[in-house]
Amino acid sequence: MTKYLLNRHSHFVSSFFGNTTAEEVAQRKYIEKDWMDCAEVDTRPFLHYLQYLLYGGLGERENQLHALRVLESYICDIGNLINMYHRETALNLLGHCYEMEGDYEEALDYYEISLRVSGTNNAANWHVRRVLRRISG
């Protein structure tokens, strides 16, 4: 299975991935310090996420919403869990889509599920705080 490795210093990753606290970084073993600054995501959810962004950029709203439904269906299908790597990152991508839709409650739901999958060194910690700031004003 192909996985994409995205360095956090690139524009794409730095906009919504990354570490949240010095405490999380301190928990890492020496060997983890470099690779934990990257995001890994399974190919299929990443494809659907990119389709969502692409169709949104092209102004093709129906195709954009279809890509969102396909992404959500794939991530939430229990049958796909066995073959999906880095489910927490896929959930963050889905949460980010809902955040871009302005559906902050749904975004928070997916970020919280992501945190249940992996609570430390998870960008969802940062996403939740950002969304809560938006909701509160």
C-alpha positions in Angstrom: 0.0 0.0 0.0 1.3 3.4 -0.9 1.5 6.1 1.7 2.4 9.7 1.3 4.9 11.3 3.6 4.4 15.0 4.0 7.1 17.1 5.6 5.6 19.6 8.0 7.7 22.4 6.6 5.7 22.4 3.3 2.8 24.8 2.9 0.2 22.0 2.7 1.3 20.3 5.9 2.0 23.4 7.9 -1.5 24.8 7.4 -3.1 22.0 9.4 -0.7 19.4 10.6 2.0 19.6 13.2 2.8 19.1 16.9 0.9 20.9 19.5 2.9 20.9 22.7 6.4 20.7 23.9 5.3 17.9 26.3 4.3 15.8 23.3 7.7 16.4 21.6 9.4 15.5 24.9 7.6 12.2 25.0 9.3 11.1 21.8 12.2 8.8 21.7 15.3 10.1 19.9 14.6 8.1 16.8 11.1 9.5 16.6 12.0 13.1 16.7 12.4 13.5 12.9 9.7 11.3 11.5 7.1 12.5 14.0 7.4 16.0 12.4 5.8 14.5 9.3 2.3 13.4 8.5 1.5 10.0 7.0 -1.8 9.3 5.4 -3.3 6.4 3.6 -3.6 6.8 -0.2 -7.3 6.4 -0.6 -8.5 9.0 1.9 -5.8 11.4 0.7 -7.1 11.0 -2.9 -10.7 11.8 -1.8 -9.5 14.8 0.3 -7.5 16.1 -2.7 -10.6 15.7 -4.9 -12.6 17.7 -2.4 -10.0 20.5 -2.5 -9.7 20.3 -6.3 -13.4 20.5 -7.0 -13.9 23.2 -4.5 -11.1 25.2 -6.2 -12.7 24.6 -9.6 -16.1 25.7 -8.3 -17.7 22.3 -9.0 -19.8 22.1 -5.9 -21.7 18.9 -6.7 -18.4 17.1 -7.4 -16.9 18.6 -4.2 -19.8 17.4 -2.1 -19.6 13.9 -3.8 -15.9 13.7 -2.9 -16.7 14.6 0.7 -19.4 11.9 0.9 -17.0 9.3 -0.6 -14.3 10.3 1.8 -16.6 10.0 4.8 -18.1 6.7 3.5 -14.6 5.2 3.1 -13.3 6.3 6.5 -16.5 5.2 8.3 -16.8 1.9 6.6 -15.9 -0.8 9.2 -14.7 -3.1 6.4 -11.9 -0.6 5.5 -10.4 -0.4 9.0 -8.3 -3.5 8.5 -6.5 -2.0 5.4 -6.4 1.7 6.5 -3.1 3.0 7.8 -3.0 6.2 9.9 -6.7 6.4 10.5 -6.2 9.3 12.8 -4.8 11.4 10.0 -7.6 10.4 7.6 -10.1 11.5 10.3 -8.3 14.8 10.6 -8.6 15.3 6.8 -12.3 14.6 7.1 -12.7 17.0 10.0 -10.8 19.6 8.0 -13.3 19.2 5.1 -16.2 19.8 7.5 -14.4 22.7 9.0 -14.1 24.2 5.5 -17.8 23.6 5.0 -18.5 25.7 8.1 -19.9 22.6 10.0 -17.8 23.0 13.1 -19.7 20.6 15.2 -19.1 17.8 12.7 -15.5 18.8 12.4 -15.1 18.6 16.2 -16.8 15.1 16.2 -14.2 13.8 13.7 -11.3 15.4 15.4 -12.4 13.9 18.7 -12.7 10.4 17.1 -9.1 11.0 15.8 -8.0 11.7 19.3 -9.6 8.5 20.6 -7.6 6.6 17.9 -4.3 8.4 18.9 -4.2 11.0 21.6 -0.6 12.1 21.6 1.4 13.7 18.7 -1.9 14.1 16.9 -2.7 17.4 15.1 -6.3 17.0 16.1 -5.3 18.5 19.5 -4.5 21.7 17.6 -7.5 21.5 15.3 -9.9 21.2 18.3 -8.5 24.3 19.9 -8.7 26.2 16.6 -12.3 25.2 16.0 -13.3 26.0 19.6 -11.8 29.5 19.2 -13.8 30.0 16.0 -17.0 28.9 17.6 -16.6 31.0 20.7 -16.0 34.1 18.7 
